[in-house]
Amino acid sequence: MSEDIVIGAGVYGVLVAWALARRGREVRVLEARNIASGASGGPGRRGVRANGRDLRELALMTQAPKAWLALDEDLGAHHFYERTGHLLLLEREQDLASAHARVQMQQSQGIDCRLLAAQDCSRIQPGLTENVSAAIYCDNDGVCDHDGFTRAVARRAEESGAIIEENVPVARIEVDGQMATSVLTSDGRSIDVGGNLFLFANSGTAALVESSFGLKLPIWNTCLQVMITEPTPHIAIKTLIGHAHRTVSIKSHAGDRVMISGGWPGNWDEASQQGRVLSESISGNLAEAAAVLPSLNGIEIDQTNAGHLEAMCVDDIPVIDRLPDCRNGFFAAGWSGHGWAIAPAVVDLIVHWAEHDYPPALLAPFSLQRFGVSVLPDQ
Ligand SMILES: Cc1cc2nc3c(=O)[nH]c(=O)nc-3n(C[C@H](O)[C@H](O)[C@H](O)COP(=O)(O)OP(=O)(O)OC[C@H]3O[C@@H](n4cnc5c(N)ncnc54)[C@H](O)[C@@H]3O)c2cc1C
């Protein structure tokens, strides 16, 4: 049988490998480093939220809570996904009109959400600053232990017959007659693509697309900071917390700790392939968190991390398309810091695309055509 090749063992790579292997296909995953060593790994949990999401991604989120619960069930006893709800807090008068419009827009897309007055916000999350005037609340949103989930899916993919090779960086994709025919690894191996090729290398995607096809994608890499506090038994985080104008996200972690993040940058060293946190990002992120939950003022931080690269895209949504001049090649990257939540929906649609050789309408907003690039002349 023809072997499908997947590049990258983050959540996208392992989910597609599991889906293909479950369909009885031969599948080989080539991972430059280790499973979950990229954005799908590291400490804390990832937000799974529709609330506040870019309009073009909302349709992908309508089925997300169900899809995450079903995947969690499939993985067995250990639950990685938790439905917590999401509060998108507002403090400024000028944000109220746009919040009304957002609620209406999200509801029209099938997202169950509502605008809450300040006292209702405090019922959901006690201890909020008095400056909170309202919030958009989405009951169905939640969080996921991304690292554990990615590793568990990888194990399931292998149990279903997929082969996952670690420490195998792919250096080039070879194409002949509108078909990806093989991949060359950096240690000089040539591996045939007998079926389809799925490029899910996230931070490695732009370089591979440029070196193989001469196409420069409008994406770049950044490392994002995460902090975990010391145990804080006096602070209970009841929901996923975000903010309309502050750069902050707050989650509960391991029962009695708080995870503080939201998009503050670290510094990536290309030579060592390591990310390090920046003191100004730590203080900035802490100040924003304490502005939302004053009891976080002076909190002790146990762990900081900026070791996981994410690819960002110029218009803040991913690029999902065929590889240039490849009928059997697909890629997705540039998640812009929010690619986790939509992973099950995107993977289902890409697998469907590969099986039926027809691009799903729901993925149309993410095509390269929005940048004036056509990857197949007769597409
Ligand atoms: C700190 C942080 C917080 C985030 N918070 C959220 C959140 O709250 N909600 C949300 O929805 N999303 C969030 N995201 C984004 C989300 O985690 C990512 O979009 C998602 O995990 C991307 O998955 P992936 O499989 O595409 O990429 P990755 O997990 O990065 O996997 C790509 C893999 O490809 C491998 N690779 C790279 N180049 C090559 C090559 N040449 N050959 C072979 N392998 C290669 C890498 O080693 C890596 O393992 C966050 C990201 C970060 C970093």
The ligand as a Gaussian input file, in Angstrom:
#p B3LYP/6-31G(d) Opt

LIG

0 1
 C        3.098000      29.325000      24.869000
 C        1.985000      29.029000      23.897000
 C        0.674000      29.196000      24.306000
 C       -0.381000      28.898000      23.432000
 N       -1.656000      29.018000      23.869000
 C       -2.667000      28.612000      23.069000
 C       -4.008000      28.633000      23.555000
 O       -4.257000      28.981000      24.718000
 N       -5.006000      28.222000      22.706000
 C       -4.742000      27.816000      21.422000
 O       -5.678000      27.479000      20.693000
 N       -3.467000      27.767000      20.953000
 C       -2.444000      28.144000      21.739000
 N       -1.161000      28.096000      21.286000
 C       -0.915000      27.640000      19.911000
 C       -0.915000      26.122000      19.766000
 O       -0.253000      25.508000      20.847000
 C       -0.224000      25.769000      18.440000
 O       -0.828000      26.508000      17.391000
 C       -0.323000      24.284000      18.096000
 O        0.169000      23.503000      19.163000
 C        0.480000      24.014000      16.819000
 O        0.565000      22.629000      16.610000
 P        1.477000      22.063000      15.433000
 O        1.354000      20.594000      15.480000
 O        1.136000      22.752000      14.152000
 O        2.940000      22.588000      15.754000
 P        4.094000      22.073000      16.743000
 O        3.540000      21.544000      17.995000
 O        5.080000      23.179000      16.822000
 O        4.703000      20.830000      15.958000
 C        5.492000      20.975000      14.804000
 C        6.577000      19.930000      14.879000
 O        7.310000      19.940000      13.641000
 C        8.652000      19.677000      13.908000
 N        9.458000      20.161000      12.779000
 C        9.784000      21.444000      12.474000
 N       10.522000      21.466000      11.346000
 C       10.659000      20.178000      10.933000
 C       11.337000      19.565000       9.839000
 N       12.006000      20.295000       8.942000
 N       11.297000      18.214000       9.730000
 C       10.602000      17.462000      10.641000
 N        9.967000      18.001000      11.695000
 C        9.973000      19.344000      11.833000
 C        8.920000      20.432000      15.211000
 O       10.046000      19.901000      15.880000
 C        7.610000      20.226000      15.976000
 O        7.663000      19.134000      16.860000
 C       -0.089000      28.419000      22.119000
 C        1.240000      28.254000      21.703000
 C        2.276000      28.543000      22.589000
 C        3.705000      28.341000      22.134000

